Amino acid sequence: MPKRLLNMSASDFAATSPMDLKQAILASEGRTIMAENVPSSQFLSGVTNAEIERAAGADLLLFNAFDVFDPVIAGIPDDLNENPVTWVKRACGRPIGVNLEPVDNEAEMSESRTEIPMGRRVSPKTLEKANELGFDFICLTGNPGTGVSNDAIAHSIKLSKEHFNGLVIAGKMHGAGVAEPVMTLEIARKFVDLGVDILLVPAPYTVPCFQEADLRAIVDFVRSYNVGKSIEEKVLVMAANGTSQDSCDSETIKKIGLAAKAAGADLQHIGDSMNGICLPQNIFTLGQALRGYRHQIVMLSRSVIR
């Protein structure tokens, strides 16, 4: 049986399998944080956004707006002669994933559509490239205005299970420009039945008409579904703060985080609205609220050479 994520060091993460990572998150009882960043931007010179988020308390790192066919990461060494994703994983000692967007060209839009390059879209080629770059998980979701629909996400879950080797996360954290509900129990059931590893749902108070009771209903369904199943079949629930509220005041961050934990989220996502990164102090605030000062400081203090 693997360690819980709270007790894992860099060498543990480097050696863990996708299912062991999934079990480690589950065993940590709602105290895991995934921080999103745009790796082509640079919040502070001399360091990657991923390194800042790891130093602030992120357990898992998620690259957004990342073209897998043109992998640009600002802040890596100028003379780097290796896969840049591999370098960042080693520098941070953390698993890293990437957003791939299931664009639906037929979706009814609620705003003007934003076109994105093929290297950011879900396809067999981008999924295979994500494997080649060494990503530990993918997240099937949509950025503002990209036209990602829940039907397209459902199709992409099937595709990803065929072509990607790591964990598959799927769901919308906001509308992505499409005129449809962001998440409902019916949508959750569909994604779970398709075999998603981690179901992404909005955190309470981050989108209209999604409160603690809505998240709790989905969590209760997922937990019932998981009874008697292996870790390969089980589904985790991730509550996402992805509507620029990652830059809220600390009290709001704590309120959102504790509401999501109380409703049963297995892990929590925090977004990238401040020049491609979350406010570092808000990652720390969320971590301290979810796991307390002791676990927070131990996680932050473990060297990447352990």
Secondary structure as GFF3:
##gff-version 3
##sequence-region A 1 306
A	DSSP	three_ten_helix	5	7	.	.	.	ID=ss1
A	DSSP	alpha_helix	10	15	.	.	.	ID=ss2
A	DSSP	alpha_helix	18	27	.	.	.	ID=ss3
A	DSSP	beta_strand	32	37	.	.	.	ID=ss4
A	DSSP	alpha_helix	49	56	.	.	.	ID=ss5
A	DSSP	beta_strand	60	63	.	.	.	ID=ss6
A	DSSP	alpha_helix	84	92	.	.	.	ID=ss7
A	DSSP	beta_strand	96	100	.	.	.	ID=ss8
A	DSSP	three_ten_helix	118	120	.	.	.	ID=ss9
A	DSSP	alpha_helix	124	133	.	.	.	ID=ss10
A	DSSP	beta_strand	137	140	.	.	.	ID=ss11
A	DSSP	alpha_helix	150	163	.	.	.	ID=ss12
A	DSSP	beta_strand	167	170	.	.	.	ID=ss13
A	DSSP	alpha_helix	185	193	.	.	.	ID=ss14
A	DSSP	beta_strand	198	202	.	.	.	ID=ss15
A	DSSP	alpha_helix	212	226	.	.	.	ID=ss16
A	DSSP	beta_strand	236	241	.	.	.	ID=ss17
A	DSSP	three_ten_helix	245	247	.	.	.	ID=ss18
A	DSSP	alpha_helix	250	263	.	.	.	ID=ss19
A	DSSP	beta_strand	267	270	.	.	.	ID=ss20
A	DSSP	alpha_helix	280	301	.	.	.	ID=ss21
###
